[in-house]
Amino acid sequence: MSDAVFSRFEIDFDSSKSANSPLVFHGGELLTGNLRIQLKHPLTIHAIKLQFKGRACWLSDASKSGEWPI
């Protein structure tokens, strides 16, 4: 359905990480950034709801990861 409404839909997250490293988010973390949309035709939008899905991995050995497990 979104292909019929949007000609452009981009999410640009604010991040202090380098452009070459993947973004990693943690549960409960506040996400900030910009949402850019371009409509194919005039339309009144009252709300936009975003739902993110992903996978999680727990490494009990901190030496295997660049981050210390929380």
SEKEVO-840729 format. One record per residue: residue number from 1; residue in three letters; z, y, x negated of N, C-alpha, C, O in turn. Coordinates in Angstrom, 3 decimals, always signed. Atoms other than C-alpha are relative to their C-alpha. Layout:
% SEKEVO-840729
@k->NUM r->ALA n.pz->Z n.py->Y n.px->X ca.pz->Z ca.py->Y ca.px->X c.pz->Z c.py->Y c.px->X o.pz->Z o.py->Y o.px->X
...
This chain:
% SEKEVO-840729
@k->1 r->MET n.pz->+0.000 n.py->-1.186 n.px->-0.808 ca.pz->+0.000 ca.py->+0.000 ca.px->+0.000 c.pz->+0.000 c.py->+1.259 c.px->-0.857 o.pz->-0.643 o.py->+2.245 o.px->-0.497
@k->2 r->SER n.pz->-0.081 n.py->-1.205 n.px->+0.823 ca.pz->+0.792 ca.py->+2.451 ca.px->-2.811 c.pz->-1.361 c.py->+0.422 c.px->-0.545 o.pz->-1.583 o.py->+1.609 o.px->-0.782
@k->3 r->ASP n.pz->+1.339 n.py->-0.349 n.px->+0.481 ca.pz->-2.824 ca.py->+2.272 ca.px->-4.042 c.pz->-0.757 c.py->+0.844 c.px->+1.014 o.pz->-1.620 o.py->+1.635 o.px->+0.635
@k->4 r->ALA n.pz->+0.672 n.py->-0.771 n.px->-1.043 ca.pz->-3.948 ca.py->+3.732 ca.px->-0.714 c.pz->+0.549 c.py->+1.418 c.px->+0.099 o.pz->-0.116 o.py->+2.295 o.px->+0.651
@k->5 r->VAL n.pz->-0.659 n.py->-1.301 n.px->-0.128 ca.pz->-1.539 ca.py->+6.692 ca.px->-1.011 c.pz->-0.062 c.py->+0.807 c.px->-1.295 o.pz->-0.371 o.py->+1.998 o.px->-1.270
@k->6 r->PHE n.pz->-0.109 n.py->-0.700 n.px->+1.275 ca.pz->-1.197 ca.py->+7.545 ca.px->-4.726 c.pz->-1.217 c.py->-0.246 c.px->-0.882 o.pz->-1.696 o.py->-1.373 o.px->-1.003
@k->7 r->SER n.pz->+1.009 n.py->+0.174 n.px->+1.042 ca.pz->-3.914 ca.py->+8.200 ca.px->-7.262 c.pz->+0.668 c.py->+0.037 c.px->-1.376 o.pz->+0.078 o.py->-0.379 o.px->-2.373
@k->8 r->ARG n.pz->-0.774 n.py->-0.038 n.px->+1.248 ca.pz->-1.245 ca.py->+8.774 ca.px->-9.928 c.pz->+1.470 c.py->-0.221 c.px->+0.342 o.pz->+2.004 o.py->+0.423 o.px->+1.246
@k->9 r->PHE n.pz->-1.428 n.py->+0.258 n.px->-0.167 ca.pz->+2.302 ca.py->+7.391 ca.px->-10.135 c.pz->+0.549 c.py->-0.356 c.px->-1.372 o.pz->+0.303 o.py->-1.451 o.px->-1.878
@k->10 r->GLU n.pz->-0.528 n.py->+0.206 n.px->+1.348 ca.pz->+4.120 ca.py->+7.748 ca.px->-13.457 c.pz->+1.489 c.py->+0.304 c.px->-0.031 o.pz->+1.952 o.py->+1.248 o.px->+0.610
@k->11 r->ILE n.pz->-1.411 n.py->-0.252 n.px->+0.249 ca.pz->+7.762 ca.py->+7.508 ca.px->-14.479 c.pz->+0.151 c.py->+0.226 c.px->-1.497 o.pz->-0.231 o.py->-0.620 o.px->-2.306
@k->12 r->ASP n.pz->-0.218 n.py->-0.353 n.px->+1.399 ca.pz->+8.689 ca.py->+9.234 ca.px->-17.733 c.pz->+1.507 c.py->+0.146 c.px->-0.210 o.pz->+2.098 o.py->+1.147 o.px->+0.195
@k->13 r->PHE n.pz->-1.444 n.py->-0.023 n.px->+0.218 ca.pz->+12.260 ca.py->+8.404 ca.px->-18.795 c.pz->+0.348 c.py->+0.899 c.px->-1.171 o.pz->-0.343 o.py->+0.904 o.px->-2.190
@k->14 r->ASP n.pz->-0.550 n.py->-0.743 n.px->+1.128 ca.pz->+14.241 ca.py->+10.810 ca.px->-20.942 c.pz->+0.630 c.py->-1.020 c.px->-0.936 o.pz->+1.356 o.py->-1.908 o.px->-0.489
@k->15 r->SER n.pz->-0.567 n.py->+0.950 n.px->+0.945 ca.pz->+15.169 ca.py->+8.959 ca.px->-24.099 c.pz->+0.053 c.py->+0.627 c.px->-1.376 o.pz->-0.857 o.py->+1.348 o.px->-1.784
@k->16 r->SER n.pz->-0.121 n.py->-0.492 n.px->+1.371 ca.pz->+16.411 ca.py->+9.796 ca.px->-27.546 c.pz->-0.568 c.py->-1.001 c.px->-0.995 o.pz->-0.563 o.py->-0.753 o.px->-2.201
@k->17 r->LYS n.pz->+0.544 n.py->+1.036 n.px->+0.882 ca.pz->+14.807 ca.py->+6.627 ca.px->-28.921 c.pz->-1.419 c.py->+0.367 c.px->-0.424 o.pz->-2.080 o.py->+1.179 o.px->+0.225
@k->18 r->SER n.pz->+1.347 n.py->-0.279 n.px->+0.482 ca.pz->+11.584 ca.py->+6.676 ca.px->-30.907 c.pz->-1.035 c.py->-0.591 c.px->+0.948 o.pz->-0.742 o.py->-1.513 o.px->+1.708
@k->19 r->ALA n.pz->+1.078 n.py->+0.453 n.px->-0.884 ca.pz->+8.274 ca.py->+6.167 ca.px->-29.128 c.pz->-0.415 c.py->-1.437 c.px->-0.296 o.pz->-0.999 o.py->-2.097 o.px->+0.564
@k->20 r->ASN n.pz->+0.418 n.py->+1.352 n.px->+0.378 ca.pz->+7.735 ca.py->+2.882 ca.px->-31.006 c.pz->+0.978 c.py->-1.082 c.px->+0.448 o.pz->+0.619 o.py->-2.259 o.px->+0.481
@k->21 r->SER n.pz->-0.980 n.py->+1.010 n.px->-0.404 ca.pz->+10.918 ca.py->+1.169 ca.px->-29.810 c.pz->+0.039 c.py->-0.104 c.px->+1.525 o.pz->-0.105 o.py->+0.903 o.px->+2.219
@k->22 r->PRO n.pz->-0.055 n.py->+0.163 n.px->-1.456 ca.pz->+11.205 ca.py->-0.302 ca.px->-26.311 c.pz->+1.277 c.py->+0.622 c.px->+0.565 o.pz->+2.314 o.py->+0.644 o.px->-0.098
@k->23 r->LEU n.pz->-1.176 n.py->-0.549 n.px->-0.655 ca.pz->+13.570 ca.py->+1.370 ca.px->-23.872 c.pz->+0.895 c.py->-1.141 c.px->+0.458 o.pz->+0.420 o.py->-2.104 o.px->+1.060
@k->24 r->VAL n.pz->-0.977 n.py->+0.997 n.px->-0.426 ca.pz->+16.717 ca.py->-0.663 ca.px->-23.267 c.pz->+1.065 c.py->+0.733 c.px->+0.803 o.pz->+1.659 o.py->+1.700 o.px->+0.326
@k->25 r->PHE n.pz->-1.002 n.py->-0.608 n.px->-0.858 ca.pz->+19.019 ca.py->+0.214 ca.px->-20.390 c.pz->+1.096 c.py->-1.007 c.px->+0.278 o.pz->+0.857 o.py->-2.215 o.px->+0.272
@k->26 r->HIS n.pz->-1.149 n.py->+0.850 n.px->-0.285 ca.pz->+22.465 ca.py->-1.144 ca.px->-19.585 c.pz->+0.475 c.py->+0.251 c.px->+1.422 o.pz->+0.278 o.py->+1.336 o.px->+1.968
@k->27 r->GLY n.pz->-0.506 n.py->-0.115 n.px->-1.355 ca.pz->+24.071 ca.py->-1.784 ca.px->-16.210 c.pz->+0.924 c.py->+1.196 c.px->+0.160 o.pz->+1.793 o.py->+1.428 o.px->-0.680
@k->28 r->GLY n.pz->-0.830 n.py->-1.159 n.px->-0.270 ca.pz->+25.644 ca.py->+1.327 ca.px->-14.713 c.pz->-0.410 c.py->+1.250 c.px->-0.749 o.pz->+0.200 o.py->+2.304 o.px->-0.573
@k->29 r->GLU n.pz->+0.450 n.py->-1.145 n.px->+0.785 ca.pz->+23.762 ca.py->+3.623 ca.px->-17.080 c.pz->-0.783 c.py->+0.966 c.px->+0.885 o.pz->-1.571 o.py->+0.535 o.px->+1.726
@k->30 r->LEU n.pz->+0.732 n.py->-1.023 n.px->-0.728 ca.pz->+22.460 ca.py->+6.912 ca.px->-15.652 c.pz->-1.386 c.py->+0.150 c.px->-0.612 o.pz->-1.514 o.py->+0.373 o.px->-1.816
@k->31 r->LEU n.pz->+1.376 n.py->-0.165 n.px->+0.458 ca.pz->+18.666 ca.py->+7.107 ca.px->-15.902 c.pz->-0.485 c.py->+1.376 c.px->+0.422 o.pz->-0.320 o.py->+1.770 o.px->+1.577
@k->32 r->THR n.pz->+0.553 n.py->-1.312 n.px->-0.310 ca.pz->+17.032 ca.py->+10.522 ca.px->-16.100 c.pz->-1.437 c.py->+0.057 c.px->-0.487 o.pz->-1.835 o.py->-0.694 o.px->-1.378
@k->33 r->GLY n.pz->+1.387 n.py->-0.149 n.px->+0.397 ca.pz->+13.446 ca.py->+11.615 ca.px->-16.399 c.pz->-0.788 c.py->+0.724 c.px->+1.066 o.pz->-0.231 o.py->+1.472 o.px->+1.870
@k->34 r->ASN n.pz->+0.897 n.py->-0.654 n.px->-0.945 ca.pz->+10.465 ca.py->+12.766 ca.px->-14.388 c.pz->-0.859 c.py->-1.022 c.px->+0.712 o.pz->-1.258 o.py->-2.034 o.px->+0.135
@k->35 r->LEU n.pz->+0.907 n.py->+0.804 n.px->-0.808 ca.pz->+8.422 ca.py->+11.216 ca.px->-11.614 c.pz->-1.205 c.py->+0.873 c.px->+0.306 o.pz->-1.070 o.py->+1.957 o.px->+0.873
@k->36 r->ARG n.pz->+1.235 n.py->-0.756 n.px->-0.249 ca.pz->+4.814 ca.py->+12.371 ca.px->-11.435 c.pz->-0.869 c.py->-0.795 c.px->+0.963 o.pz->-1.241 o.py->-1.936 o.px->+0.688
@k->37 r->ILE n.pz->+0.872 n.py->+0.656 n.px->-0.969 ca.pz->+2.759 ca.py->+11.537 ca.px->-8.378 c.pz->-1.121 c.py->+0.944 c.px->+0.386 o.pz->-0.960 o.py->+2.165 o.px->+0.394
@k->38 r->GLN n.pz->+1.136 n.py->-0.751 n.px->-0.524 ca.pz->-0.623 ca.py->+12.646 ca.px->-7.152 c.pz->-0.484 c.py->-0.761 c.px->+1.222 o.pz->-0.802 o.py->-1.948 o.px->+1.150
@k->39 r->LEU n.pz->+0.399 n.py->+0.620 n.px->-1.255 ca.pz->-1.556 ca.py->+11.969 ca.px->-3.555 c.pz->-1.511 c.py->-0.010 c.px->+0.144 o.pz->-2.195 o.py->+0.897 o.px->-0.330
@k->40 r->LYS n.pz->+1.437 n.py->+0.074 n.px->-0.262 ca.pz->-5.021 ca.py->+10.854 ca.px->-2.492 c.pz->-0.402 c.py->+0.914 c.px->+1.147 o.pz->-1.550 o.py->+1.353 o.px->+1.224
@k->41 r->HIS n.pz->+0.258 n.py->-0.898 n.px->-1.124 ca.pz->-4.734 ca.py->+12.953 ca.px->+0.675 c.pz->+1.322 c.py->+0.649 c.px->+0.397 o.pz->+2.379 o.py->+0.114 o.px->+0.062
@k->42 r->PRO n.pz->-1.249 n.py->-0.665 n.px->-0.393 ca.pz->-2.183 ca.py->+15.404 ca.px->+2.168 c.pz->+0.908 c.py->-0.933 c.px->+0.799 o.pz->+0.458 o.py->-1.652 o.px->+1.691
@k->43 r->LEU n.pz->-0.962 n.py->+0.896 n.px->-0.629 ca.pz->+0.962 ca.py->+13.605 ca.px->+3.257 c.pz->+1.389 c.py->+0.612 c.px->-0.144 o.pz->+1.723 o.py->+1.150 o.px->-1.200
@k->44 r->THR n.pz->-1.382 n.py->-0.462 n.px->+0.066 ca.pz->+4.538 ca.py->+14.601 ca.px->+4.095 c.pz->+0.876 c.py->-1.171 c.px->-0.426 o.pz->+0.883 o.py->-2.225 o.px->+0.210
@k->45 r->ILE n.pz->-0.900 n.py->+1.032 n.px->+0.510 ca.pz->+7.052 ca.py->+12.602 ca.px->+2.073 c.pz->+1.422 c.py->+0.524 c.px->+0.138 o.pz->+1.743 o.py->+1.594 o.px->-0.379
@k->46 r->HIS n.pz->-1.389 n.py->-0.405 n.px->-0.196 ca.pz->+10.712 ca.py->+12.790 ca.px->+3.098 c.pz->+0.918 c.py->-0.575 c.px->-1.076 o.pz->+1.955 o.py->+0.014 o.px->-1.380
@k->47 r->ALA n.pz->-0.837 n.py->+0.620 n.px->+1.028 ca.pz->+12.103 ca.py->+10.472 ca.px->+0.426 c.pz->-0.833 c.py->-0.981 c.px->-0.805 o.pz->-1.808 o.py->-1.546 o.px->-0.309
@k->48 r->ILE n.pz->+0.605 n.py->+1.017 n.px->+0.858 ca.pz->+11.062 ca.py->+8.283 ca.px->-2.480 c.pz->+1.140 c.py->-0.873 c.px->-0.502 o.pz->+2.082 o.py->-0.377 o.px->-1.120
@k->49 r->LYS n.pz->-1.029 n.py->+0.951 n.px->+0.433 ca.pz->+13.149 ca.py->+5.183 ca.px->-3.154 c.pz->-0.590 c.py->-0.864 c.px->-1.102 o.pz->-1.633 o.py->-1.494 o.px->-0.922
@k->50 r->LEU n.pz->+0.439 n.py->+0.813 n.px->+1.126 ca.pz->+12.792 ca.py->+3.481 ca.px->-6.516 c.pz->+0.964 c.py->-1.159 c.px->-0.178 o.pz->+2.181 o.py->-0.982 o.px->-0.119
@k->51 r->GLN n.pz->-0.818 n.py->+1.184 n.px->+0.245 ca.pz->+14.034 ca.py->-0.029 ca.px->-7.152 c.pz->-0.482 c.py->-0.630 c.px->-1.297 o.pz->-1.669 o.py->-0.915 o.px->-1.455
@k->52 r->PHE n.pz->+0.337 n.py->+0.586 n.px->+1.288 ca.pz->+14.139 ca.py->-1.459 ca.px->-10.659 c.pz->+0.515 c.py->-1.426 c.px->-0.058 o.pz->+1.627 o.py->-1.720 o.px->+0.381
@k->53 r->LYS n.pz->-0.401 n.py->+1.386 n.px->+0.210 ca.pz->+14.247 ca.py->-5.131 ca.px->-11.463 c.pz->-0.251 c.py->-0.337 c.px->-1.459 o.pz->-1.170 o.py->+0.196 o.px->-2.082
@k->54 r->GLY n.pz->+0.180 n.py->+0.370 n.px->+1.393 ca.pz->+14.620 ca.py->-6.705 ca.px->-14.841 c.pz->+0.779 c.py->-1.249 c.px->-0.323 o.pz->+1.307 o.py->-1.927 o.px->+0.558
@k->55 r->ARG n.pz->-0.731 n.py->+1.175 n.px->+0.462 ca.pz->+16.188 ca.py->-9.413 ca.px->-16.895 c.pz->+1.064 c.py->+0.448 c.px->-0.985 o.pz->+0.946 o.py->+1.493 o.px->-1.626
@k->56 r->ALA n.pz->-1.078 n.py->-0.303 n.px->+0.930 ca.pz->+19.350 ca.py->-9.459 ca.px->-18.912 c.pz->+0.205 c.py->-1.175 c.px->-0.942 o.pz->-0.074 o.py->-2.326 o.px->-0.605
@k->57 r->CYS n.pz->-0.285 n.py->+1.024 n.px->+0.996 ca.pz->+20.328 ca.py->-11.339 ca.px->-22.026 c.pz->+1.307 c.py->+0.373 c.px->-0.682 o.pz->+1.515 o.py->+1.527 o.px->-1.057
@k->58 r->TRP n.pz->-1.260 n.py->-0.236 n.px->+0.698 ca.pz->+23.756 ca.py->-11.692 ca.px->-23.562 c.pz->-0.032 c.py->-0.768 c.px->-1.303 o.pz->-0.193 o.py->-1.989 o.px->-1.320
@k->59 r->LEU n.pz->-0.065 n.py->+0.632 n.px->+1.314 ca.pz->+23.944 ca.py->-12.366 ca.px->-27.266 c.pz->+1.444 c.py->+0.060 c.px->-0.469 o.pz->+1.978 o.py->+1.146 o.px->-0.694
@k->60 r->SER n.pz->-1.401 n.py->+0.005 n.px->+0.431 ca.pz->+27.419 ca.py->-13.459 ca.px->-28.315 c.pz->+0.126 c.py->+0.271 c.px->-1.494 o.pz->+1.206 o.py->+0.623 o.px->-1.970
@k->61 r->ASP n.pz->+0.005 n.py->-0.274 n.px->+1.432 ca.pz->+26.454 ca.py->-13.075 ca.px->-31.982 c.pz->-0.625 c.py->+1.374 c.px->-0.212 o.pz->-1.843 o.py->+1.520 o.px->-0.111
@k->62 r->ALA n.pz->+0.482 n.py->-1.376 n.px->+0.140 ca.pz->+26.159 ca.py->-9.326 ca.px->-32.624 c.pz->-0.996 c.py->+0.156 c.px->-1.139 o.pz->-1.766 o.py->+1.116 o.px->-1.144
@k->63 r->SER n.pz->+0.926 n.py->-0.116 n.px->+1.127 ca.pz->+24.228 ca.py->-9.973 ca.px->-35.860 c.pz->-1.439 c.py->-0.280 c.px->+0.413 o.pz->-2.360 o.py->+0.038 o.px->-0.338
@k->64 r->LYS n.pz->+1.350 n.py->+0.306 n.px->-0.468 ca.pz->+21.221 ca.py->-11.151 ca.px->-33.793 c.pz->-0.635 c.py->+1.165 c.px->+0.744 o.pz->-1.806 o.py->+1.095 o.px->+1.116
@k->65 r->SER n.pz->+0.482 n.py->-1.115 n.px->-0.801 ca.pz->+20.851 ca.py->-7.816 ca.px->-32.031 c.pz->+0.198 c.py->+1.302 c.px->-0.759 o.pz->+1.045 o.py->+1.397 o.px->-1.647
@k->66 r->GLY n.pz->-0.168 n.py->-1.317 n.px->+0.588 ca.pz->+20.430 ca.py->-4.205 ca.px->-33.018 c.pz->+1.169 c.py->+0.751 c.px->+0.609 o.pz->+1.560 o.py->+1.804 o.px->+0.106
@k->67 r->GLU n.pz->-1.101 n.py->-0.672 n.px->-0.679 ca.pz->+23.258 ca.py->-3.307 ca.px->-30.660 c.pz->+1.195 c.py->-0.937 c.px->+0.096 o.pz->+1.038 o.py->-2.156 o.px->+0.159
@k->68 r->TRP n.pz->-1.217 n.py->+0.778 n.px->-0.185 ca.pz->+26.845 ca.py->-4.452 ca.px->-30.368 c.pz->+0.157 c.py->-0.311 c.px->+1.477 o.pz->+0.057 o.py->+0.602 o.px->+2.296
@k->69 r->PRO n.pz->-0.171 n.py->+0.331 n.px->-1.425 ca.pz->+27.415 ca.py->-6.351 ca.px->-27.086 c.pz->+1.132 c.py->+0.800 c.px->+0.621 o.pz->+2.190 o.py->+0.976 o.px->+0.017
@k->70 r->ILE n.pz->-1.003 n.py->-0.801 n.px->-0.722 ca.pz->+29.320 ca.py->-4.279 ca.px->-24.557 c.pz->+0.940 c.py->-0.919 c.px->+0.738 o.pz->+1.860 o.py->-0.452 o.px->+1.410
